Amino acid sequence: MKILDRYLLKTFLLTFTTVFVILFFIFILQTVWLFISELAGKDLDLILVVKFLLFSMPRIIPLVLPLSVLLASIMTFGNLAENYEFAAMKSSGISLQRAMRVLIIFIFVLSIVAFWFANNVIPYAEYKFVNFRKNIAQAKPAMAIVEGQFNDVGFYNIKVVKKSGENGNKLTEVTIHEKPNNMGENKTVIKSKTGELVSSEKSSILKLVLNDGYYYQDVTPKKYEDRAKLPFIKGKFKKQIINIDLSELNKVDDSKESIAGTNAMLNVNELRYTLDSLNKNLDNEIVSFSENINQRVGIRKFSSATTPKKKELPSNLMSMYSNKDQVDILKMAGSNVTSNIYSIETTQRDLKDKQREINKHLSALYEKFVIAFACFLMFFIGAPLGAIIRKGGLGLPIVFAVLIFITFHFINTFGKRLSQEGGMTPFMGSWMSSFILLPLAILLTYRATNDNGLINFDAITTPISQLFQKISERFLPAQKQK
């Protein structure tokens, strides 16, 4: 039996490794395609491109690993069934469960490794990936500027005709538009013949030195009739230095707290700690707002001794005031109601946003366990399915694997999005795909164990044939009598 276990494990590992490498390469190409705008035309050297890909690779594992297990299981057991190796094993008294035992142990170990990877490696890589994308302009400032088009850098839009120099920091024909503030349109345009980018990796200030240029600044007259003349100020300079603050665009800090912990950057312990803080803040805000709104609308807690008796109040309180005072009271009441409604709606939106953030962290917490269970699930779908269809290779197994994995991934994505918006609990949203496909895994394992087909056609065709037989027996004797 040890020989058989080694043979099955070797066959599965070889297929699994091949499939994993191919799928991983495909998903890497997809990642490059998604971020091609950040890589193309920015003079990135090979080292930076390799770093970019290395930091983006771990996030692909949750997609590639379950699909690789599914496809490798179908191909391995499909080949064994197609070559009648399963028939030989069963004739020797070896059941499907016994043949799967060594692979179940391997999948169990793989699931533990997958959970460790999702809990430790992926958060660290996600943190590095986000920071690397933010730090591209600071590590090599010329990367932030592409020739022949306007580039969003800090509070300016910069366009250069040509870049030169060893690091591309020498600029020719520079045009700069200062971004408008919240009050109006663009007011300042700067043009220069040459320029130079000067920066330091230790500083978040990008220094742009301009030579031989002009600046144009629109002026808004106080008198409305003078605005149609479109006055502006024009100035000339030999040298001008513009300091661009990139601290918000390229924040460099080794502490995770500084980048407002995206849930994908946190492990299980950090997620639990963050969830505890978020829930406490949400509860405190609800209590604080409820007390505040009660005070604003005049709700008080009266004791029985201080509660005014009903007979002490007139039936029509407004009759106690003059007509003018009644109008003022009604206006004040309407204003208070409008203000309170606006405050309630605003707070409701804020509370929904905070609850959505809590749901995202809960989904990220459950996803670390889902990836481990998904390896088990895909194996118990793929192994019996391969034994049933009895086809190996890259034909029919790929069709089944893609259909099953697309279903799994679609349900998983739909569940997470729905749970984040409060349509269902984050637990159900994260585990919904596994709960839906779990009966399929049980059914396939049961049918493969009992040597049944994928679908029991006899259960469908037998009642139909019996119905036709009864109809023929009823009408044929009548035709013979005639």
N, C-alpha and C positions, 0 to 999 in steps of 0.2 A: 504493500500500500504506500510505502514511502516513495517508491519509484513513481507511482501514479500521481501522488501529490506533487512531487518535484516536476513532473511533466506538465501537469495542469498549471502550476504556478509559473513555470518558465514560459509556457505558451501565452498565458494571460499577461505577464509582465512585458514580454516582447511586443505584443499587440498594443497594450496600454501605453507604453513609452512612445511607440511610433505615432499613435493617434494623438497623444498629448502634444508632442512636438509639432505636428502638422497643424493642429487646431490653435496652438499657442502662437505660431507664426502668422496664421490668418488673422487672429484677433489683434496681434501687434500691428499688422498692416492697417487694420481698422482704426486703431488708436492714432497712428501716424496721419491717417486721412482726416480724423476729427480735429487734430491740432496742427494741420498743415499750415494754417495761416500764421501760427506762432513760430514755425520753423523756416518757412520759405522766405527767401529774400532778405534775411537778416544777418548774413555772413556768419552763421554759426559754425564753429569748428567741430571736428569730429568728436572731441572729448565731451563737449556740451550736448551734442546730439545723443551720444551714448548715455550720458547721465539722464537726459530727459526720458529715454526709453527705459532705462533701468528703474527709475522711480515710478514709471507708469505700468510696469509689468505686473507687480503684485496685485493690482486691482482687477486684473484679468482672470486671476486664478478662480474666483468663485463661479465664473462662467465656464471656464475651460475644464475644470476638474470633474464636475458631475457629468458633463457631456462626454468626456473621455472615458469615464467609468461605464457609462451606458453603451457607447459604441464598441468599446473593447469587449464588454460582456457579450453583446449580441454576436460580434464577429468570432470570438473564441468558441462559444458554445454552438454557434451556427456551423462552424467548420467541423467541430467534433461530431455533430449530428449528421452533417452532410457526408462525411467520410465513414459513417457507420461505426465510429469509435464509441459512441454512446451505446449503440446496440451491443457491442462486444462487452462493455462494462456491465450493462444490465444483465446480460446472459451469464456473467460471472458473479452475479448477486450484489453488484455495487449500484446503489440507488443514486438519484440525482442529488439528494441532500448530502450524501457521503462524498460525492465528487465535488460539491461546492464547499465543503467544510474548510479546506485549506485556504480557499479564496475568501471565504467569510472572515477568517482571521486576518488576512491581509487587508481587507476593506475596513475592518475594525481599527487596525493600526493606522491606515490611511485617513480615517475619519478623525482620529485623535490628532494626527499631524495637521490636518486641514483646520481643525479648531484652533490649534496653537498658532498656525500661520495667520488665520483671520484675526486672532486676538492680539498678536504681537507684531508681526511683520507688516501686515497691510496698514494698520494705523501709522506706524513709523514711516512707511513709504509714502503714504498719502500726505503726511505732514511735510516731508521733504519735497514731494512733487508740487504741492501748492506753493511752497516757498521758492522753489527753483523757478517756477513760472513768474513769480513776482520779482525775482532778483535778476532776471536776464538783463534788464536795462541797466542795472547798477553794476553788475559784473563786467559788462561790456556795453557802455552807453550807446555806441553807434548802432547796436542791434535794434534799439528802439526806433530808429529812423530808417525808413525805406526810401530809396531814390524815386523821384517822380510822383510822389503822392503825399498828401497831408497825413501827419502822424500825431496821434494824441499823446502828448508828453506833459505830465503835470497840468499846469493851468494854461498851456499853450498848444496850438496846432502848428506844427513845423513841417515845411516842405523844402527839400533841397534837390537841385538838379543833378548833382554828382557828389559822391563821396570818394575820398582818396586818403593816402597815408597808410601806415602799417596796420592800424586798428580801425581804419575808416573814420577817424575823428576829424579829418580835414573836410570842410564843407564848401561847396561852391553854389552861388546864387541861392541864398537863403531867404525864404519868405515865412514870416511868423504872424499868426493871428492870435491875439490874446483872447482867451475865452470870455464870453460875456458874463456879467453877474446876473443876479436874479431880477434886476430892474430893467434890463434892456438888451440891445443888440451889441454886436462886436464894435468896440470903440477904437481899438488901436491895431494898426498894421505896421510891421517892421520889415524892411527889405535891405539886404546887404549883399555885397559881391562875394565875400568870403566869410568863413566862420570856423570855429574850432571847439570841439567838445573836450572839456577837462573835468575829470572826476576821480574819485578815490573810492575803493571798495569799503573803506572804513567810514565814509561820510555818505549821508543821504542827499547831499546837495550836488546837483549837476550844474557845472558852470559852462555857459555858452558864451564864447567871446566872438563878437561880431566886428567886422572891419569894413570901412567905406560903405556906409549905408544911409538910409533915410527912414524916418518913422512918420506915420500919418495917424492923427488922432481926431476923431469926430468931436465936435463941440455942440452941445445942446443949449441953445439960447433960452433965456428965461421967458422972453416974449414968444407967443405961439406963432405970430405972423413972420418972425425971423427964421423959423425952423425950415421953411420952404427953400431958403437959400443954401442949406446944407453946408454950413461953415465947418472948417477943419483947421487943424494946426499941422504944419509940416516942418520937420527939423532934419538937420544933417549931422552926422557924427563920423569921426575917424575910427573910434573904437568904443564899443559899448559891451558891458558885461551883464548878462542875465543869469540870475541864480534860480534854478528850478528845484523846488523841493519835491523829492521823490519818496519821502518817508511814508506817505500813505500808499503809494503805488508799489513800492519795493521795501516792505518792512522786514528787516532782518533781526531775528531774535531767536535764541535757542529754546526759549520757554514756550510751551504749548499754550499757556494762558494768554500770551501776547497776540495770538492770532484768533482769539475767540473760538476756541475748540470746535471745529466742525465735528459732527458726530462720527464721521468716518475715521477721525484721527485718534479716537479714544478706545481703550481696551475695556474689558468687562468691568473691572474695578472702578475705572475712571467714569464709565457710563453710569454705574450705580450711584457714585458720589454726585455726579452732575444731576442725575434725575432727582435725587433727594433734595438738592438745593433748588432745582426748578419747581418741584412740587410745593416746597415750603414757601417760595416766593409767590407762587400762584395763590395758595391758600391765604397768605397774609394780605395780598392785594384785594382778594374778594372780600375779606373781613373788613379791611380798611375802607373800601369803597362803599360797602353796605352801611357802615356806621356814618360815613360822610353824607351819603345820599339821604339817610334817615334824618340827619340834623338839618339838611337843606330843605326838606319838605315839611319839617316841623313835627316829626313823629317823636314822641317822648314816652317814656315808661312811667306811668302814673301808678302810685299805690292806691289802694282802695280808699284810704283816708283823704287823699288830695284830689281824687277824681271828682270833677264837678257833677252835681246831680242834674238829671235831665230837666227837672222842673225849674231850675235856676236859669236855663237858657231860653230865649224866646224862640218861637217856631220859625221865624224868618230873621236871621241874623242881619241881613242886608238892610232891613227896615230901620236899624239903629243908626244908619249913616245917611247923609244927604246924597242927593243924586250925583253931585260932583265927586264926592268921596267914593260912591259906588263904582263910578266909571274908572277912577284911579285904582281901586282895588281889583277890578276885573282885568285892567291892563297889566297890573303887577302880577296877578295870578297867571295870566297867559304867558307873560315873559318868563316867569319862573318855570312853568310847565315846559315851554320850549327849550329853556336852558337845561333843565333836568333831562329831557328826552335826548338832547344832543350829547350830554355828558354820559348818559347810559349807553347810547349807541357807540360812542367813541371807546368807552371802557370795554364794551362787549367785543369790539374788533381787536383791541389789545389783548384781551383774555383769550380770544380765539387764536391769535398769533402765538401766544405763549403755550397754549395747549397743543398747537401744531408742532411747536419746537419739542415739546415733551414727547409727542407721538413719534417724531423723527428719531429721537434718541432711543426710545423703546424699540422701534423697528431695527435700528442698528445693533441693539443688544441681542435681539432674537435672531438676527441674520447670522451671527457668529455660530449659533447652534444649528441653524437651518442648513448651512453648508456641510456640516458634519453628517447630519441625518440624510441629506440629499445623496451623498455617496452610497450609503446603505440602500436607499430607495431605488436609485438608478441601477444598482447591481441586481437587486431582486426583481426589477423589471426586465433588464437586459439579458440576464442569464437564462431564465425560463423562456423568454421570447425567442432567443437564439436556438434553444433546443426544440421549440415548437415549429418555427419556420424552416429549420434545417437548411439554412443558406448562410454561407460565410462570405468572405471577400468584402468588396466595397460597393456592392450594388444595392440589393434590398435592405441590408442592415443599416445603411446610411439613411435610406428613406424613413424607416421606422424610427431611428434614433433622432433624426431632425424633427419629425412630427411630434414625438413625445417631448423632446427638450423644448421646442417652441411653445407647446402647451404649458409645460412647467414654468418657463420663463415668463410667458404672458400672464398667467394667473398670479405668479409671484409679484410681477410689476404692478398689475392691477390692484392686488390686495394691499401692497404697500402704499400706493397713491391714495386708495380709498381710506385706509386707516389714518393716514396723515391728515386728511381732511375731516376726520371724525365720523366717517361712514360706518366704521366697525372698529373693534378694538385692535391695537397694534399687534397683539398676540395672534389673533385670527388672521389679520392681514399678512403677517409674515409666514405663518404656518398653513395658510389655506391651500397653497399648491401641493404641499406634502400630504395634507389630509385628503385631497381630492384624488391624487395618484396612488395613495396607499392601498385602496381596494383593488386597483388594477394590478399592483404587485402581488397581492395575496391571491387574486384570481389566476394570474399567469403561473405562479408557483404551484398552485393546486393542480392546474391542468397539465403542466409539464410533469409533475410527479406521477399523475395517474395516466399518462400517455394519451391525453385528450388533445384534440386540435385547438387551434386558436378560437374557433367558433364551432359549437356543436351543431352542425347542419342537420343531423338526424332529428334533433328536437324541433326543427322547423319543417323539414320535408315529410316526416312521418305522419303528423296530423293531416297535412294536405293530401297525401296519397290515400290515407284512410277515408277522407271525405269523398274523393273522386271514386273510390271503390264502392262506397255505399250508394252513391248516385247512380253508378253504372249497374249495380245489382238491382236497384229499384226500377230503372227504366228499361233495361234490356229484356227482362221477362215480359213486360207489357208489349214490347215490339214483336217478340216471338209469338205471342198469342194472336196478334193481328195477322 
